[in-house]
Amino acid sequence: MVNSNTRTLGIIFPNSYDYFVPELVGLRLMASIPFASRYRLIDFTLSSMVTNGISNVAVVVSNNYQSLIDHLGSGRSWDLVRKNGGLNIFPPNAYSSSKPYVGRAGALANILDFLKKQKQKYVLLANANIASNFDFRAMVDAHVASGADVTLAYREQELPKGFVEAPDDAKGYYYTLRMDEDKRINKLYVNPKDKGIQNFYLNIMVISRELLIDLVNEASLLGKEYLERDVLLPKLSKLNVQGYKYDGYTACITGLKSYFDENMKLLDDYNQDALFGKAPIYTKVRDDTPTRYITGAKVSNIMAADGCIIEGEVENSILFRGVKIEKGAKVKNCILMQDTVVEKGADIEYLVTDKQVTITSGTEMKGTDSYPVYIAKFRTV
């Protein structure tokens, strides 16, 4: 796809923030949540790595990973079937010394043997709860040019509402950064509640592989789990940790409401171009026919994947592959995942249906913009 970036190893943490979307991760993890009519969330981080020449990628999973393995397969859709490097998926029992983990430091401790065997000088760490078309090559270049020990990507924005409103005992952490005039980070704020524009950390980090190994070894000996909170934060005065400002489009998933909103934003051509226009986003191919619009169908402002059959009325909605809207059915402001069927005469609004849901004939079901209704996988209502 592009020339290989042999200096950088990519590592993705696909379970990050699973607990913020319990409705969507019952049978999957954050990274495999369907998004934007035909993609999974991991497609954006993984494609951004590939299009920027990173051809050695590790995916370190914790639980509920069968759907992710089914989606990624051998990595062929991302040109990651390689003799050297390629796609490597590490379940929690990948090595005999592996153990269940919570944070990044714990996850990396499970793959230390793998890290030590790699040849790349730098490591790019990223989560999969943010959909963006990120120029990782530019970030690595900036890291090298600055001479930093660690570089953290941030975006100037208000804090995601799902993070701010999360209960204090919620698992996981988010961060904001304080920097001096040279972009050196001198403070990491853990789970702040500040209003207004903040330097919101995107959980994207560039670090030398040797330094990462040393930090993870130290964290493992001390029983530390979180790389940013437990390892970097106490060392800000000793390490040169730089900030890297990202101005591109991001869709951050922190709950069912944000999932609904971020999908709906893509019905605006400006947002769609901002996310997809920079570089291609790859996904698993499903051979299917183009969407069919049957005579009498009424369609306005939708994003529809291949394989859909539309006979009824659809407005302001996201349709995933294989969705069927029968004659006389009305669908408005909905997200219908793969193979959902809305039977004749049904009237639905502000619904999020998981895969293979059936809305039976004559059913009327309406949520609201502030509280969309979720229908679980395989349900008939």
Secondary structure, DSSP 8 states (H G I E B T S, - for coil): -----TTEEEEEETTTTGGG-TTT-SSS-GGG-EETTTEETHHHHHHHHHHTT--EEEEE--SS-HHHHHHHTTSGGGT---SSSEEEEE-TTSSTT----SSHHHHHHTTHHHHHH---SEEEEEESSEEE---HHHHHHHHHHHT-SEEEEEEEE---HHHHTS-TT-S---EEEEE-TT-BEEEEEES----S-EEEEEEEEEEEHHHHHHHHHHHHHHT---IIIIIIGGGTTTS-EEEEE--S-EEE--SHHHHHHHHHHTTSHHHHHHHHSSS------------EE-TT-EEEEEEE-TT-EE-SEEEEEEE-TT-EE-TT-EEES-EE-TT-EE-TT-EEESEEE-TT-EE-TT-EEE--SSS-EEE-TT-B-
